[in-house]
Structure formats: C-alpha cells, structure tokens
Amino acid sequence: MIMEFLKCPHHTGNSITMKYITLISAIWLLTACSHKPQSEATVDSASPAVTANEAAPVALDAPADEKAFLSADAVPPGQPSPEKPSPEQKIIKTARIIYSVEDFAAAKKRVAGIVSQSGGYILAESQHGDGTEKRNQLDIKVPAAAFDSCVDRLTSGVTRLDEKSINAQDVTAEYVDLNARMTTRVATEQRYLEILKQARTVKDVLEVEAQLKSIREEIEAAKGRLLYMDRLVSYSTIHLEYYQVLALSMPEAPGFFSRAWLALRNGWNNVLGLMIDLMGWWPLMAVGVFLFIFIRRRWRKKQSLTTA
C-alpha cells in the first residue's frame, strides 16, 4: 500500500514539497542556534571590573556632603585632615633706650650715623635742656631685619645705661582675621555689582548702591589697617633718649677735676638761684625792714626818756 502511495504522481509532488519545507526548517533552526545570546555569567565576566584604587563616580544628584565624601580629594571620616600652611608671622618690635653721654654733640652725630647705616630714619626728635643738663629724645624707624643690630650698636660703649627694654607684639591672628574679612567683603561687593546690573527700578538701584557704599567703606578701612600693620611689621621703632650732665645735679659726673669744676659752677648757680628766689619775696622783706626800723626807733626813744 505504501508503494502504491509513493507511485502515485499526485502524492509524489506533495512529498517533494514536504522535503523542501523540512530542509528550510532545518536551516532556520541552525541559524537561530548560532545567534543565541550569551549567558549572564559570560556578560559579567566580560565587563571591566572596578579596581580597588579606582574611585567610584559621583552621582550628579547626590547631596553636597555625599559628593565631598565620594570625591577622590575628600578626606574619609576619622582620618586627619591635611595640615594647611601656617600664615607668615607678623611681629611688631619696639625698643626703649635711655643713657647718659659725655659729649652731647658727638653722641648726636654717632646716633645719626648708626641709623643711616642701618637703613632707617629719624621720625621725630625733641631736644631740650636747662642749666644742669642737655637731653635729646628721638623716635627712630629701622627695618625689622636690622632692628637687633641697631639696638646693639646704639648701646655699645655706653658708660651709664639707665634703661633698655625690648617689646615684641604678635599681630598674626589679627592680620589673618582682618584679611579674611576683607576678602569676604570683596566677594560680597562683586555679588552686589551683579545685582545692580539686574536692577530695573530706581528704588532698587538706590538700595543696592547704598549697600555697595557701606561695603566699600569697610573694604577701604580694612585695607588701610592692613597697610598700617605691614608698615609697623616691616619697620621697627626705637625710642632713644640720651643726655649730658652739665652741672653737679647728679653724682655720676666723670672725673675728679670735672666734678670739682661742676661743683663750683653748681655753687654759683645756687647763689644766683637764691638771690632770684629772694627777689620774689620783696614785699615780705619790705615789711620786715619797716618793722625793724619802727621797733628800733621806739626802743631808742624809750631809752632816752629813761636816762633823762
């Protein structure tokens, strides 16, 4: 029966068609198997791994503190933060010196030469004297680097040093704080300038300009203070006072003969001073003379009556 079915022409055509359909189906199945997707394990192994030293990317929508923590430069919690460079020290140095000299003119010339060689200058000078001494007071400005050497040279060779004091004032904290405040004010000024560009009404413009005026005054005051402190730091101050004894008002006059001569001069000055003081008492002296004459006349008159 089967043979008869194969021999039938009609069934023979159908058999050929089925063969073609079966062949096409087999080719399609082979093609589909060749394009099968890789397994999940294969994909994971092919993807690049993040190394331990590589920082994970920061999400754009992460909070600010989380971004700072995840960034490469951020310091993890519990770790010590890197030390910031310490600011330059601002030291204001002043000195006060008092001593006596034997030759006033030579001392004045010597001080001027030392100040000039130290790169400084005399800010103020006050000279005065009386019959017993001459005295000169100076305010000297010298570069901070030459301060110590200038003080040593001014006091070297002095026979009598009455006072020598040096003071150093550290203004670093005040300087840094003032500089930071000025920087903040400058940034605020820039923001107000941007706001001024966007102002539309006269009222807004006037309000912003008023704020700018106040901020600029603060900035100028801070700049002036910083410049003043820089000047004090870069140039130190020496208050110098020297004197020469002319009369024996003090026992430190040098030499026996010099002291004897000064004693004579001092005695004569005392006599002159006493006479001047007595002249100031002339009314009392006149009353005393009048009383003396009056009493003497009464006494003589009484004596003459007794003898008579």
C-alpha positions in Angstrom: 0.0 0.0 0.0 2.9 2.2 0.8 4.5 1.6 -2.5 1.3 2.4 -4.3 1.1 5.7 -2.4 4.7 6.6 -3.4 4.0 5.7 -7.0 1.0 7.9 -7.2 2.0 11.1 -9.2 -0.1 13.4 -7.0 1.4 12.1 -3.8 4.9 12.3 -5.3 4.6 16.1 -5.8 3.5 16.5 -2.2 6.4 14.5 -1.0 8.9 16.8 -2.8 7.2 19.9 -1.3 7.5 18.4 2.2 11.1 17.8 1.6 11.7 21.4 0.8 9.7 22.6 3.8 11.7 20.3 6.1 15.1 21.5 4.6 14.1 25.2 5.1 13.0 24.5 8.7 16.3 22.8 9.5 18.3 25.7 8.1 16.3 28.2 10.1 16.8 26.2 13.3 20.6 26.1 12.7 20.7 29.9 12.1 18.8 30.6 15.3 21.1 28.4 17.4 24.2 30.2 16.0 22.8 33.7 17.2 21.9 32.5 20.7 22.6 35.3 23.3 25.4 34.9 25.8 24.6 33.8 29.3 24.5 36.2 32.2 27.8 34.8 33.6 29.5 35.4 30.3 28.4 39.0 30.2 29.5 39.7 33.8 33.0 38.2 33.2 33.4 40.4 30.1 32.5 43.7 31.8 35.5 45.7 33.1 35.9 45.4 36.9 36.5 48.4 39.1 39.9 48.2 40.7 40.4 48.9 44.4 42.4 52.1 43.7 39.8 53.5 41.2 37.3 55.9 42.8 33.7 55.3 42.1 31.9 58.0 40.1 29.9 60.6 42.0 26.2 60.8 41.2 25.1 64.1 39.9 22.1 64.3 42.1 24.0 63.3 45.3 24.0 65.7 48.2 26.9 68.1 48.6 28.3 66.4 51.7 28.0 63.0 50.0 29.8 64.3 46.9 32.6 65.6 49.0 32.9 62.2 50.7 32.9 60.3 47.5 35.3 62.6 45.7 38.9 61.5 45.3 40.3 64.5 47.2 37.9 64.2 50.2 39.2 63.0 53.5 37.3 59.9 54.9 35.7 60.3 58.3 38.1 59.6 61.1 41.2 60.5 59.1 43.2 63.6 60.0 42.9 66.4 57.5 46.0 67.6 55.7 47.8 70.4 57.5 47.4 73.9 55.9 50.5 76.0 55.6 50.8 78.3 58.6 50.5 82.1 57.8 53.5 84.3 57.9 54.1 85.7 61.3 53.5 89.4 61.8 55.7 90.7 64.7 55.9 94.4 65.7 59.1 95.2 67.6 59.7 98.2 69.7 62.6 99.3 72.0 63.2 102.0 74.6 66.8 103.1 75.4 67.9 105.8 77.9 71.6 106.5 78.6 74.0 109.4 79.5 76.8 110.7 77.3 79.9 112.7 77.9 79.8 114.7 74.7 76.4 115.7 73.5 77.4 116.8 70.0 79.5 113.7 69.4 76.6 111.5 70.6 74.2 113.1 68.2 76.5 112.6 65.3 77.1 109.0 66.3 73.4 108.2 66.5 72.7 109.7 63.1 75.4 107.6 61.5 74.2 104.3 63.1 70.6 105.0 62.0 71.7 105.8 58.4 73.9 102.7 58.2 71.0 100.5 59.4 68.8 101.8 56.6 66.5 103.6 58.9 65.4 107.2 59.5 64.6 109.6 62.4 60.9 110.0 62.6 60.8 112.6 65.4 63.4 114.5 67.5 62.9 116.7 70.6 65.9 118.4 72.2 65.8 120.5 75.4 67.9 121.4 78.3 68.5 123.7 81.3 71.4 124.9 83.3 72.2 121.4 84.5 71.8 119.1 81.5 71.1 118.6 77.8 68.6 116.0 76.7 67.6 114.6 73.3 64.6 112.4 72.6 64.3 110.5 69.2 61.8 108.2 67.6 63.8 106.0 65.1 62.4 103.7 62.4 64.7 100.9 61.2 64.0 97.8 59.0 62.9 94.8 61.1 65.9 92.8 59.8 68.3 95.4 61.2 66.5 96.0 64.5 68.6 93.9 66.8 72.0 95.0 65.3 70.9 98.7 65.5 69.9 98.4 69.2 73.3 96.7 70.0 75.2 99.4 68.2 73.3 102.2 69.9 74.0 100.8 73.4 77.6 99.7 72.8 80.3 101.7 74.6 77.7 103.5 76.9 79.1 104.2 80.3 75.8 104.6 82.1 72.7 102.8 80.7 69.6 103.9 82.5 67.1 101.8 80.6 66.9 99.2 77.8 63.7 97.4 77.1 62.5 95.5 74.0 58.9 94.5 73.3 57.6 92.2 70.6 53.9 92.1 69.7 52.5 89.2 67.6 49.6 90.5 65.5 49.4 87.5 63.1 45.9 86.4 64.3 44.5 89.9 63.9 46.1 90.3 60.5 44.8 87.0 59.2 41.3 87.7 60.5 41.2 91.2 59.1 42.5 89.9 55.7 39.8 87.2 55.6 37.1 89.7 56.4 38.3 92.0 53.6 38.2 89.1 51.2 34.6 88.3 52.2 33.6 91.9 51.7 35.2 92.0 48.2 33.2 88.9 47.2 30.0 90.5 48.6 30.8 93.6 46.6 31.0 91.6 43.4 27.6 90.0 44.1 26.1 93.4 44.7 27.5 94.6 41.4 25.8 91.7 39.6 22.6 92.5 41.3 23.0 96.2 40.3 23.2 95.1 36.6 19.8 93.3 37.0 18.1 96.2 38.8 15.1 97.6 36.9 13.7 100.4 39.1 15.3 103.5 40.6 14.4 102.3 44.1 16.3 99.0 43.6 19.3 100.9 42.2 19.5 103.2 45.1 19.2 100.4 47.6 22.0 98.4 46.0 24.2 101.5 45.7 23.7 102.2 49.4 24.8 98.7 50.3 27.8 99.0 48.0 28.9 102.2 49.6 28.8 100.7 53.1 30.8 97.6 51.9 33.4 99.7 50.1 33.9 101.8 53.2 34.6 98.7 55.2 37.0 97.4 52.5 38.9 100.7 52.4 39.1 100.7 56.3 40.4 97.1 56.3 43.0 97.9 53.5 44.2 100.9 55.5 44.6 98.9 58.7 46.5 96.1 56.8 48.8 98.6 55.3 49.4 100.2 58.7 50.2 96.8 60.3 52.5 95.9 57.4 54.4 99.2 57.9 54.7 98.5 61.7 56.0 95.0 61.0 58.4 95.9 58.2 59.9 98.9 60.2 60.6 98.6 63.9 60.5 101.5 66.3 63.3 102.6 68.7 62.6 105.3 71.3 66.0 106.7 72.2 66.8 109.2 74.8 70.3 110.4 75.8 71.5 113.3 78.0 74.7 115.1 79.1 75.1 116.4 82.7 76.3 120.0 82.7 76.2 120.7 86.5 76.5 118.6 89.6 72.9 117.7 89.8 73.9 114.1 89.7 76.9 112.4 91.3 77.7 110.5 88.1 79.7 113.3 86.5 83.0 111.8 85.3 86.4 112.6 86.8 87.6 114.4 90.0 88.5 117.7 88.4 85.4 117.7 86.2 83.3 117.1 89.3 85.2 119.9 91.2 84.6 122.3 88.3 81.0 121.3 88.2 80.7 121.8 91.9 82.0 125.3 91.6 79.6 126.1 88.8 76.8 124.4 90.8 77.6 126.6 93.9 77.5 129.8 91.9 74.2 128.7 90.3 72.8 128.0 93.7 73.8 131.6 94.9 72.2 133.1 91.8 69.1 130.9 92.3 68.8 132.0 95.9 69.1 135.7 95.0 66.4 135.2 92.4 64.2 133.5 95.0 64.7 136.3 97.5 63.7 138.8 94.9 60.4 137.1 94.7 59.9 137.8 98.5 60.5 141.5 98.3 57.1 142.5 99.8 57.7 140.5 102.9 61.3 141.8 103.1 60.0 145.4 102.9 57.5 144.8 105.7 60.3 143.3 107.8 62.6 146.3 107.2 59.8 148.7 108.1 59.0 146.8 111.4 62.7 146.7 112.3 63.1 150.5 111.8 59.9 151.2 113.7 60.8 148.9 116.7 64.4 150.3 116.8 63.1 153.9 117.0 60.7 153.1 119.8 63.4 151.4 121.7 65.8 154.4 121.4 63.1 156.8 122.4 62.3 154.8 125.4 66.0 154.7 126.3 66.3 158.4 126.1 63.4 159.1 128.4 64.8 156.7 130.9 68.2 158.4 131.1 66.5 161.8 131.3 
